[in-house]
Amino acid sequence: MPQQIIIVGLGPGDPRYLTAEATAVLSEAREVHVRTRRHPIVAALPGHPTVHSFDALYDSAETF
């Protein structure tokens, strides 16, 4: 199967608010790129994928 990039909104932070479709996509993902590891949902990602964040990029900038 070809690799895909799928963009999924993580919602406000409570796993109960993830849509069924988002949960299904995240459950099958081996790797996930997130804006920040500080988002509350990251620790509860279904399927426990490898998580990559952009925290260092945002933390090093004066503004974004």
A tleap script that builds the chain and sets N, CA, C and O, in Angstrom:
source leaprc.protein.ff14SB
mol = sequence {
  NMET PRO GLN GLN ILE ILE ILE VAL GLY LEU
  GLY PRO GLY ASP PRO ARG TYR LEU THR ALA
  GLU ALA THR ALA VAL LEU SER GLU ALA ARG
  GLU VAL HIE VAL ARG THR ARG ARG HIE PRO
  ILE VAL ALA ALA LEU PRO GLY HIE PRO THR
  VAL HIE SER PHE ASP ALA LEU TYR ASP SER
  ALA GLU THR CPHE
}
set mol.1.N position { 0.839 -1.182 0.000 }
set mol.1.CA position { 0.000 0.000 0.000 }
set mol.1.C position { 0.884 1.245 0.000 }
set mol.1.O position { 1.867 1.295 0.738 }
set mol.2.N position { 0.557 2.242 -0.805 }
set mol.2.CA position { 1.377 3.456 -0.838 }
set mol.2.C position { 1.257 4.229 0.471 }
set mol.2.O position { 0.233 4.178 1.152 }
set mol.3.N position { 2.318 4.939 0.803 }
set mol.3.CA position { 2.285 5.758 2.009 }
set mol.3.C position { 1.385 6.958 1.782 }
set mol.3.O position { 1.259 7.455 0.663 }
set mol.4.N position { 0.766 7.413 2.852 }
set mol.4.CA position { -0.153 8.538 2.765 }
set mol.4.C position { 0.137 9.526 3.877 }
set mol.4.O position { 0.682 9.172 4.922 }
set mol.5.N position { -0.231 10.749 3.637 }
set mol.5.CA position { -0.258 11.753 4.690 }
set mol.5.C position { -1.724 12.067 4.927 }
set mol.5.O position { -2.441 12.487 4.019 }
set mol.6.N position { -2.154 11.857 6.154 }
set mol.6.CA position { -3.542 12.120 6.522 }
set mol.6.C position { -3.521 13.133 7.660 }
set mol.6.O position { -2.830 12.937 8.660 }
set mol.7.N position { -4.268 14.203 7.509 }
set mol.7.CA position { -4.321 15.242 8.531 }
set mol.7.C position { -5.558 15.023 9.386 }
set mol.7.O position { -6.675 14.917 8.880 }
set mol.8.N position { -5.335 14.959 10.697 }
set mol.8.CA position { -6.414 14.683 11.641 }
set mol.8.C position { -6.375 15.727 12.748 }
set mol.8.O position { -5.315 15.999 13.311 }
set mol.9.N position { -7.511 16.303 13.056 }
set mol.9.CA position { -7.603 17.223 14.184 }
set mol.9.C position { -7.701 16.437 15.484 }
set mol.9.O position { -8.445 15.460 15.570 }
set mol.10.N position { -6.947 16.866 16.496 }
set mol.10.CA position { -6.950 16.158 17.773 }
set mol.10.C position { -8.005 16.669 18.742 }
set mol.10.O position { -8.191 16.096 19.815 }
set mol.11.N position { -8.688 17.725 18.378 }
set mol.11.CA position { -9.751 18.236 19.235 }
set mol.11.C position { -9.219 18.978 20.450 }
set mol.11.O position { -8.042 19.332 20.504 }
set mol.12.N position { -10.097 19.211 21.430 }
set mol.12.CA position { -9.732 20.038 22.580 }
set mol.12.C position { -8.876 19.332 23.631 }
set mol.12.O position { -8.420 19.979 24.574 }
set mol.13.N position { -8.648 18.040 23.496 }
set mol.13.CA position { -7.739 17.386 24.433 }
set mol.13.C position { -8.280 16.177 25.155 }
set mol.13.O position { -7.499 15.394 25.695 }
set mol.14.N position { -9.555 15.996 25.185 }
set mol.14.CA position { -10.140 14.838 25.849 }
set mol.14.C position { -10.360 13.745 24.806 }
set mol.14.O position { -11.013 13.990 23.792 }
set mol.15.N position { -9.825 12.540 25.035 }
set mol.15.CA position { -9.985 11.461 24.052 }
set mol.15.C position { -11.439 11.171 23.678 }
set mol.15.O position { -11.708 10.650 22.596 }
set mol.16.N position { -12.363 11.503 24.555 }
set mol.16.CA position { -13.777 11.265 24.249 }
set mol.16.C position { -14.256 12.104 23.072 }
set mol.16.O position { -15.266 11.780 22.447 }
set mol.17.N position { -13.538 13.180 22.767 }
set mol.17.CA position { -13.966 14.078 21.702 }
set mol.17.C position { -13.315 13.782 20.355 }
set mol.17.O position { -13.598 14.467 19.372 }
set mol.18.N position { -12.449 12.773 20.297 }
set mol.18.CA position { -11.917 12.354 18.998 }
set mol.18.C position { -13.038 11.688 18.216 }
set mol.18.O position { -13.795 10.889 18.767 }
set mol.19.N position { -13.142 12.011 16.953 }
set mol.19.CA position { -14.167 11.360 16.147 }
set mol.19.C position { -13.797 9.893 15.937 }
set mol.19.O position { -12.641 9.503 16.099 }
set mol.20.N position { -14.775 9.106 15.581 }
set mol.20.CA position { -14.517 7.686 15.305 }
set mol.20.C position { -13.527 7.540 14.152 }
set mol.20.O position { -12.663 6.664 14.175 }
set mol.21.N position { -13.658 8.398 13.152 }
set mol.21.CA position { -12.746 8.333 12.005 }
set mol.21.C position { -11.321 8.702 12.417 }
set mol.21.O position { -10.367 8.046 11.999 }
set mol.22.N position { -11.170 9.744 13.232 }
set mol.22.CA position { -9.835 10.136 13.704 }
set mol.22.C position { -9.222 9.018 14.540 }
set mol.22.O position { -8.035 8.719 14.400 }
set mol.23.N position { -10.007 8.407 15.394 }
set mol.23.CA position { -9.519 7.303 16.220 }
set mol.23.C position { -9.064 6.139 15.348 }
set mol.23.O position { -8.027 5.532 15.614 }
set mol.24.N position { -9.830 5.827 14.317 }
set mol.24.CA position { -9.467 4.725 13.417 }
set mol.24.C position { -8.164 5.017 12.683 }
set mol.24.O position { -7.295 4.152 12.586 }
set mol.25.N position { -8.030 6.229 12.171 }
set mol.25.CA position { -6.810 6.605 11.445 }
set mol.25.C position { -5.607 6.550 12.379 }
set mol.25.O position { -4.569 5.992 12.023 }
set mol.26.N position { -5.741 7.121 13.563 }
set mol.26.CA position { -4.629 7.144 14.511 }
set mol.26.C position { -4.277 5.744 15.013 }
set mol.26.O position { -3.112 5.464 15.298 }
set mol.27.N position { -5.261 4.876 15.121 }
set mol.27.CA position { -5.016 3.504 15.575 }
set mol.27.C position { -4.150 2.728 14.598 }
set mol.27.O position { -3.418 1.820 14.993 }
set mol.28.N position { -4.232 3.082 13.331 }
set mol.28.CA position { -3.470 2.377 12.302 }
set mol.28.C position { -2.140 3.042 11.977 }
set mol.28.O position { -1.313 2.461 11.274 }
set mol.29.N position { -1.926 4.249 12.481 }
set mol.29.CA position { -0.709 4.995 12.151 }
set mol.29.C position { 0.499 4.436 12.901 }
set mol.29.O position { 0.426 4.137 14.093 }
set mol.30.N position { 1.599 4.303 12.185 }
set mol.30.CA position { 2.850 3.902 12.831 }
set mol.30.C position { 3.604 5.117 13.334 }
set mol.30.O position { 4.306 5.050 14.343 }
set mol.31.N position { 3.456 6.230 12.627 }
set mol.31.CA position { 4.110 7.479 13.009 }
set mol.31.C position { 3.098 8.609 12.934 }
set mol.31.O position { 2.239 8.642 12.054 }
set mol.32.N position { 3.220 9.537 13.880 }
set mol.32.CA position { 2.329 10.692 13.933 }
set mol.32.C position { 3.184 11.933 14.154 }
set mol.32.O position { 4.075 11.939 15.004 }
set mol.33.N position { 2.913 12.973 13.394 }
set mol.33.CA position { 3.594 14.259 13.566 }
set mol.33.C position { 2.586 15.212 14.188 }
set mol.33.O position { 1.507 15.438 13.639 }
set mol.34.N position { 2.944 15.765 15.333 }
set mol.34.CA position { 2.036 16.664 16.045 }
set mol.34.C position { 2.684 18.029 16.212 }
set mol.34.O position { 3.909 18.145 16.263 }
set mol.35.N position { 1.864 19.046 16.296 }
set mol.35.CA position { 2.374 20.400 16.535 }
set mol.35.C position { 3.141 20.425 17.856 }
set mol.35.O position { 4.237 20.981 17.932 }
set mol.36.N position { 2.555 19.816 18.905 }
set mol.36.CA position { 3.205 19.814 20.211 }
set mol.36.C position { 2.898 18.537 20.983 }
set mol.36.O position { 1.781 18.021 20.937 }
set mol.37.N position { 3.890 18.045 21.681 }
set mol.37.CA position { 3.681 16.902 22.576 }
set mol.37.C position { 2.875 17.317 23.803 }
set mol.37.O position { 2.390 16.471 24.554 }
set mol.38.N position { 2.739 18.616 23.997 }
set mol.38.CA position { 2.027 19.118 25.171 }
set mol.38.C position { 0.511 18.986 25.046 }
set mol.38.O position { -0.210 19.176 26.025 }
set mol.39.N position { 0.030 18.666 23.863 }
set mol.39.CA position { -1.412 18.487 23.677 }
set mol.39.C position { -1.841 17.288 24.522 }
set mol.39.O position { -1.211 16.233 24.448 }
set mol.40.N position { -2.885 17.425 25.313 }
set mol.40.CA position { -3.289 16.357 26.234 }
set mol.40.C position { -3.583 15.009 25.576 }
set mol.40.O position { -3.433 13.972 26.222 }
set mol.41.N position { -3.985 14.998 24.343 }
set mol.41.CA position { -4.359 13.743 23.686 }
set mol.41.C position { -3.143 12.899 23.302 }
set mol.41.O position { -3.272 11.690 23.114 }
set mol.42.N position { -1.971 13.515 23.184 }
set mol.42.CA position { -0.794 12.792 22.693 }
set mol.42.C position { -0.488 11.561 23.551 }
set mol.42.O position { -0.167 10.501 23.013 }
set mol.43.N position { -0.582 11.689 24.856 }
set mol.43.CA position { -0.295 10.550 25.737 }
set mol.43.C position { -1.316 9.425 25.579 }
set mol.43.O position { -1.039 8.278 25.930 }
set mol.44.N position { -2.481 9.750 25.057 }
set mol.44.CA position { -3.547 8.755 24.927 }
set mol.44.C position { -3.792 8.336 23.477 }
set mol.44.O position { -4.834 7.757 23.170 }
set mol.45.N position { -2.848 8.619 22.590 }
set mol.45.CA position { -3.062 8.258 21.185 }
set mol.45.C position { -3.298 6.759 21.047 }
set mol.45.O position { -2.534 5.956 21.583 }
set mol.46.N position { -4.346 6.384 20.336 }
set mol.46.CA position { -4.613 4.957 20.147 }
set mol.46.C position { -3.536 4.323 19.279 }
set mol.46.O position { -3.048 4.938 18.330 }
set mol.47.N position { -3.175 3.113 19.602 }
set mol.47.CA position { -2.190 2.393 18.806 }
set mol.47.C position { -0.750 2.684 19.171 }
set mol.47.O position { 0.152 1.989 18.704 }
set mol.48.N position { -0.511 3.687 19.990 }
set mol.48.CA position { 0.826 4.054 20.463 }
set mol.48.C position { 1.846 4.192 19.331 }
set mol.48.O position { 2.851 3.481 19.310 }
set mol.49.N position { 1.590 5.102 18.396 }
set mol.49.CA position { 2.533 5.307 17.291 }
set mol.49.C position { 3.789 6.044 17.765 }
set mol.49.O position { 3.822 6.586 18.869 }
set mol.50.N position { 4.806 6.054 16.927 }
set mol.50.CA position { 5.972 6.896 17.173 }
set mol.50.C position { 5.526 8.336 16.950 }
set mol.50.O position { 4.943 8.657 15.914 }
set mol.51.N position { 5.800 9.198 17.919 }
set mol.51.CA position { 5.328 10.582 17.849 }
set mol.51.C position { 6.506 11.510 17.577 }
set mol.51.O position { 7.535 11.444 18.250 }
set mol.52.N position { 6.339 12.366 16.588 }
set mol.52.CA position { 7.311 13.410 16.265 }
set mol.52.C position { 6.607 14.743 16.489 }
set mol.52.O position { 5.464 14.923 16.068 }
set mol.53.N position { 7.283 15.671 17.145 }
set mol.53.CA position { 6.646 16.970 17.373 }
set mol.53.C position { 7.499 18.092 16.796 }
set mol.53.O position { 8.665 17.905 16.447 }
set mol.54.N position { 6.885 19.247 16.709 }
set mol.54.CA position { 7.560 20.445 16.230 }
set mol.54.C position { 7.842 21.407 17.381 }
set mol.54.O position { 8.048 22.601 17.160 }
set mol.55.N position { 7.850 20.891 18.607 }
set mol.55.CA position { 8.078 21.731 19.781 }
set mol.55.C position { 9.382 22.525 19.687 }
set mol.55.O position { 9.392 23.723 19.970 }
set mol.56.N position { 10.463 21.888 19.300 }
set mol.56.CA position { 11.761 22.575 19.245 }
set mol.56.C position { 11.717 23.751 18.273 }
set mol.56.O position { 12.281 24.810 18.549 }
set mol.57.N position { 11.060 23.569 17.159 }
set mol.57.CA position { 10.947 24.640 16.170 }
set mol.57.C position { 10.169 25.823 16.740 }
set mol.57.O position { 10.606 26.969 16.630 }
set mol.58.N position { 9.031 25.549 17.342 }
set mol.58.CA position { 8.213 26.620 17.902 }
set mol.58.C position { 8.878 27.253 19.124 }
set mol.58.O position { 8.798 28.467 19.312 }
set mol.59.N position { 9.529 26.444 19.952 }
set mol.59.CA position { 10.181 26.975 21.153 }
set mol.59.C position { 11.377 27.860 20.819 }
set mol.59.O position { 11.719 28.751 21.597 }
set mol.60.N position { 12.011 27.631 19.687 }
set mol.60.CA position { 13.196 28.407 19.330 }
set mol.60.C position { 12.855 29.729 18.637 }
set mol.60.O position { 13.725 30.587 18.487 }
set mol.61.N position { 11.626 29.896 18.223 }
set mol.61.CA position { 11.227 31.112 17.509 }
set mol.61.C position { 10.675 32.158 18.474 }
set mol.61.O position { 10.025 31.827 19.466 }
set mol.62.N position { 10.942 33.409 18.168 }
set mol.62.CA position { 10.386 34.485 18.991 }
set mol.62.C position { 8.876 34.566 18.822 }
set mol.62.O position { 8.138 34.761 19.788 }
set mol.63.N position { 8.432 34.415 17.592 }
set mol.63.CA position { 7.000 34.422 17.294 }
set mol.63.C position { 6.735 33.384 16.214 }
set mol.63.O position { 7.655 32.901 15.553 }
set mol.64.N position { 5.498 33.061 16.055 }
set mol.64.CA position { 5.109 32.160 14.967 }
set mol.64.C position { 3.713 32.475 14.526 }
set mol.64.O position { 3.192 31.829 13.616 }
savepdb mol mol.pdb
quit
